[in-house]
Amino acid sequence: MKDKLTQKTFKGLFDMSIGVGAQFIIQFVLLIVLARLLSPTDFGLVNTSVIIVTFLSIFSMAGVGQAIIQRSNIAEEHISTGFTISILLNSILAVITFSFSPLISQFFDMDELEIIVKTMSLIFIFQGLSTVAESIMTRDLKLNVLSKIQIVSYLLYAIVGITMALLGFGVWSLVSATLVQYGIRCILLLILQPHSKKMNINKQAFKDLFIFGGGFTLARIFNQIAVQGDNFVVSKFLGVQQLGIYSRAYQLMAVPVTLFGKILDVVLFSSMSKIQNDTFRLSQALLKGVSLVSILAIPSSFIFIYYSGTIIGFLFGSKWEGVIIPFSILAAGIFFRSSYKICDSLIQAKGAVYQRAKYQIVFATLVLITSAVGSIWGLNGVSIGVLISIIINYILMSNLALKLLNMSWITYLNSQKYGFRIGIYLIVILILVSHLISSIIDSKIIVFCTVSIILISILLFSIRKFPNFFLGKDGMWFVSFLFKKLKKNKNKK
């Protein structure tokens, strides 16, 4: 039984990796294309509307989806009750968002924002219909299907967004693409994960869901304040154009975070929930997850910081030079953001949602205060404030997870040493090789590509020669698992 769950979990990781990897490629290309077709103001307007919609989305689900995933046993009454609550709450929030759009526009002093917020309120309808289906699919670890849905919906987002941008629709390219993405995702979830659409609220089922869901929602309120608090500060105090620039820096930093953290977060929460009373197995899952994230995220941070100017110039062009320093600062937090997501999964799986909520209140308060103070020095100050908040939140969330497992900080930090080894090794080689190639070739892009090829070759050779030193037991196990999975898939074809 234990082996079966482990196999299913890592099969889920593999399937989710394919989906998120494909989404990563699409998002990467989209970032480049849209940044050259649209202005910082266009991105700023949409991101301001996203602040509102994302924050209100917390109440639209009321923790129903996570409660369905977390419960050991789920009955038909839980499904119908969850579906009914989701429909009702999302419908109410759609009406509220639509009605208050003029006030929101006045608050941010952006006349164009009113019609955008009204249009984006349709997102609540799509969420209301699909939340339960997505939760059941995640609970059952049908992550291969879920990853395909994500790829299709994001691909259509890219097609609609780029096509409309080329036709000169400006900000409406982003708005329309977002609605298409949510709409297609909703339709596919309902088709591929059928469940009872009966509208009914069962008292006991309501109580079961909201014992967990209430605490989850409380924590999520403050988590969203933390996630969107810096955007709010930038939009309110520095203006929509600066928000457009800042959002590009943050989104580019979030690409690897999504790639490393989200995969493990989605899969591990579902799997951890099934073994929530087995402390030893939960401890092993946490250490494996954090070790893998450190191996991927820490070297990425070092490379992004070192080559930030070249990356931004190549991807976005000269009009986005203001992104370079904020991106460099935020890139330093990639590992910390990815790691606390894994701790978050464990804390939720253990049902410690009210303890989690306390830490999220601290995190939200820190983000608002540090970004507001930092705004005095512009986007660079905001970025430093957010980085400080992310590191403190990593410490707090890790500490709570370790308490729940009765694990020491030494054991926990020891699992992260391999990422730092690879990161330090890479940056030393990177500096030496980069200086050598730069003295021969003038073009920054050619230097970047040449150094990257050399760097990857040296790293692969070093890992092959000294796998235990660079990857450790967990890293070697995961590489072995991936090769077996790829070989199996190849043989099937």
N, C-alpha and C positions, 0 to 999 in steps of 0.2 A: 504493500500500500504506500509506504514511504517512498520507495523507488519510483512507483507509478506517478506520484504527485511531483517528484523532482523532475522526472522526464517530461511531464506535461508542462511544468513551469518553464523549463528551459526550451521546450519546443515553442511555447508561447513567446519567450524572449526572442527566439530566432525569427518566428513569423512576424512579430511586432517590429523587429529590427529591419526586416525587408520593407515593411510598410512605411516606417518612419524614415528609413534610408531613402526610399523613393520620394517621399514627401520632402526630405531634406534637399534632394537634387532639384526638384521642381521649385521649391521655395528659394533656393540659391539663384537659379536662373531668373526667377520672377523678381527678386530683389534687384538684380542687375538691370533688367529690361525696364521695369516700372520707374526705377530711380532716374533713368535717362529720359523717360517720356513725361513724367509728372513732376510737379514742383514740391518743395518742402511744405508749402501752404496746403496743398491738396492732401498730403499725408497727415498734416497737423489737424485738419478739419475732421477727417475720418477717425483719427486716434482720439480726438476729444469725444466724439459720439460713442466710441468703443468704451471709454472710461465709464460712461453712464450705463450703457447696456450691460457691460461685464459686471459692474457692481450690483445692479438690480437682478442679474441672473442668479445670484446667491439665493435670493428669496424665491426665485422661480422653481427651484428644485427642493428647497427646504431639507436637504440632506437625504431625500428619498432614494436617489440613485445609489449613493454610497451605502445606505442602510441595507438595501437589497443585496448588494455585493457582500457586505460584512456579515450578515446573519448566517448562522450555521445551517438553519433549516428555513425554507421559504415555501409558503402555501399560496394557493390561488387567491386567497383574501388579501395577502400582502401585495400581489400584483395589481389586482383591480383597485385597491385602495390607493396604492402609489400612483397608478395611471390617472385616477380621478383627481387626486390632489395636484398632480403635475399640470393637468389641463386647466384646472381652475386658477391656480396661482399664476401661471404664465399668461392666461387671458386677462386677468386683472392687471398684471404688470404691463402688458402691451397697451392697454387703455390708459394707464397712468403715464407711461412714457410719452405716448402720443399727445395727451392732454397738456402735459407740463413742458413740452418742447419749446414754447415761446419763452418761458421763464428760464429754462436752461440756456437758451440762446442769449438772453439778456445778461445772465450771470457771467458768461464767458466773453461777453461783448463781441459776439460773432453772428451777424445777421444770417449768413448762409447756413448756420448750424441747425436752425429750426426744422427745415424741410428734410435735412439729412437724418436727424434724430427721429422724426416721424416715420420715415421710411425704414430705418433700422429697427423700429419697434416690432416689425414682422418676425424678427429673429425669435422672439418669445413664443410665437405660435409654433414654429418648427421645433423648438426645444421642448415645449409641452407635450408634443405628440411622440417624440423620439427618446426621451430620457429613460423610460423604463426598459425599452427594447435594448438600448445601449448597455444598460446596467446588467441585464440578464446575459447578454452576449459576453460581457467582461467577466461576470461571475463564473460562467461556464468555460472560460478561457478559450473562447472561439476567436482568438486574436488574429488568425489568418484571415478570416472573413472581415473582421473589423479593420485590419490594415488595408485591405483592398478597397473598402468603403472610403477610407481616408484618402487613398491615392486618387480614386475616381473623383471625389468631391473637390480635392485640391487642384487636380488637373483641370477641371472645368472652371474653377476660380481663375486659374492662370490664363486659360483660353479667353474667357469673357473679359477679364481685366486688361490683358494686353490688346485684344481686338478693339475694345472701346477706347483705350488710351490712344491707339494709333488713329482712330477716327475722330479724336479731339474732344472726347466727353469729359476729360479732366477728372475731377473728384468723383464724378458719378461712375467712372470706371471701377473704382475701389468699392463703392457702395453696392453696385449691381453685382460685382463678382462675389462679394461677401454673402449677399442674399442667395445667390445661385448655389454657393458652397453649402450653406445651411439647409437649403431646400432639398438639394439632391441627397445630402447626407441623411436627412429625415426620411425621405422616401425609401432609400435603400435599407435603412435600419428596420423600418416597418415591414418591408417585403421579406428581408432575409432573417429577421428574428420575430416571427409571429407570436403573439400572446393575447390573452383575453383583453378585449376593449370594453368590457363591461364597466359602466360608470356606477361605482358603489363605494361607500366608505364603511368599513367594518371597524367597530370600536377597538377590539383587541389588536387587530392588525395595525390600526392607526397608532396605538400606544407602543407596539413593538418597534415600528419604524421610527417614531419620533423620540424614543428614549436615546437612540443613537443619533438620529437625524438632527435633533435639536442642538446637541453639542457640536455636531459637525458644522451646522449652519452658523452657529456663533463663531466658531473658529474661522470659518470661511469668510465671514463678513470682514474680520480684521486682516485675514490673509489678502483679500482683494484690495483693502485699503492700502496694505503694504505694497502690493503689486502695482496698483494704479496711482498710489499717492504721489510718486515722483512725477508721473505724467500730468496729474492734476496741478501740482505746484508749477511745473514748467508752462503749462497752458495758461494758467491764471496770472502768473507773475512775469513770465518771459515772452509770452505770445505764441500764436499758432505756428509761425514759421520756425521758431526755435523748437517747438514740440515736434514738428516734422523732422528736423535734424536729429533731435534726441531719440525719437522713436526708431530711426534707422540704425543708430548706434546700438540701442537696446535690442532691437529685433535681430540684428546680425550676431550679437553676443548670445542671444537666446537660441539660435539655430543649433549649436552643439549641445547646449543645455537640454533642449528638447530631444535631441538625438540620444544623449547618454541617460538623462534623468527620467524622461517620460516613459521610455520603454520599460525600465526597471520599476518605475512607480506603478504603472498600470498593472503589470504582470504580478509583481511582488505583493501588492495590496490584496489582490484576489487570492493568491496562493497562501500568503501569511494568515489570512482570515480563516483558512481551512485548518491551520495548525496553531491557532492563537493560544492554546494552552500548553504547547510543547516548547518550553523555554530554550532547550538545547538547539532544536532545529531552527527556531526563530533567530537565535544568535548566529548560527552558521549562515543563514540567509542574509542577515545584515552585513556580516563581515565579507561575504562573497560579493554582494552588491557594491559596497563601498570600495572594495579592492579593485573591482573592474572599472568603476567610475574614475577612480584615481589614475589608473593606467591610461585611460582615454582623455580625461579632462585636463589634468595638470600639464602634460606636454602641449595640448592644444592652446592653453592659456599663454604659455611661454612664447609659442610661435606667433600667435595673434598679436601679442604685445610688441614683439620685435618687428613684425612686418605690417603693423597697422596702417602706416602711410601708403605702402605699396598696394595693400589689399583694397583700401577705400578708393584710392585713385583708379585702380583697374576696374573695380566693380561699378562704382557710381559716377566717376568723372570729377572734374575740378569743382563743379558747383556744390559738391558735398564735402569740401575740405574740413568744414566745421565738425564733421562726424569723427575725425581721426582721434583726437585726444579723449573725448568721452568714451569711445569704443575701447581704447587702450586701457582706460581705468576700469571699465565694466568687465573687460575680458579677464581681469585678475580674479574675478569672483565666480568664474565658470564652475570650478570644482566645488566651491562652497554651496552654490545654488543646487547643483546636481546631487550632492551628498545629503543635504537636508531634506530633499524630496524622498529619499529612501527611508530616512528616519521617520519622516511623516507617515509613510506607508505602514511602517511597523506600529507606530503609535495608534493609528486608526484601527489597524487589525486587532490590536489589544483592547480596543474599545475605550482608550483613555482620551476621549474627545474633549472633555471639559478641561483636563489638564493642558491639552494641546491648545485650547482656546485662550488660556491665560498667556501662553508664550506668543501667540499670534497678536494679542493686544499689545504686548511689548514691542513686537516686530513692527506693527503698523505705526505705533507712536514714534518709534525710532526713525522710520522712513520719512514720515511727515516732518519731524523736527529737523533731521539732518539735511533733507533736501531743501527745506525752506531756508535754513541758515545758509546752506551751500549756494542757493540761488543768488545770493549777494555777489558771488564770483562767477555767475553765469552757469553754463552747462557743465563746465569742468567741476565746479563746486558741487553741483547736484549729483554728479557721477561719483565723486568721492564720498559724499554723504550716503548714497545708496550702497556703495561697496562696504562701508563700515557697518551699515545695518545688516547686510547679508552675512557678513562674517560673524557678527554677534548672534544672529538667528541660528547660524550653523552650530555655534557652541551650545546655545540653549536647547535646540531640538535634539542634538546629539546627546546631551546630558540627560534629557528626559528618557530617550530611548535606552540609554545605558542603565538608568535606574530601573526601568521596567524589566530589563533582562538580568539585572545584577551583574553587569559586565564592567570591567575596569577601563579607564581611559587609555591605559598603556596597551591593552589588547586591541582596542579600537584603532588607535593611532598606528599601531604596528601593521595593520592591514593596509594602510595607505602609503607605506614607505616605497612601494614599487613604483607608484606614479611619480613620486618625487625623484627617484633614481633615474627613471627614463627622462623626465623633464630636465633635470640638471645635465645629464649626459647629452641630450639633444641641443640644449642652448649653448653648451661649450663648443660642440662641433659646428653648430649653426654660425656662431660668431667667427670662428676660425675660417670655415669654408667660404662664408659670405664675404669676408674681407679679401680673401684670395681671389675669388671670382670677380669681385667688384674692381679689382686692380687691373683685370684683363678686359672686362666687358663693361660698357657704359650704360646700356639699357637696363633699367630697374626690373622690368618684367622678365626679360631673358635671364637676368641674374636670379630672380626669384624662382623661376621654373627650373633652372639648372641646379640651384642649391637644393630645391625640394627633392629632385630626383636623386641627388647624391645622398641627401639626408635620409630618405626612405630606404635606400639601398644599404647604407651603413647600419641603420637601425635593425632592419630585417636580418642582416648578417650577424649582428651582435646578439640579437634575441635567439637566433638559431644556435649560436655557439654557447651562450650562457643563459638559457631559458629560466632557470631557477632564480638567478640573480635579478633579472629584469621583470619577470612576470610573477614569480612565486607560485605556490601550489594552486591557488584559485585561478590565477591567470592562465597557467598551463592547462588546467582542467577545461577551462572555457574554450581555449583555442582548439584543444582536442575535440571537444563537443562540436564546435563549428565545422571542423574538417569532416567529421563523421556525418554530420547533417548534410553538408554540401555533397559529399560522396553519395549518400543515400538518394538525394534528390536527382543527382546526375544519372545514377543507375536506373531510376524510375523512368527517366526520359528515354 
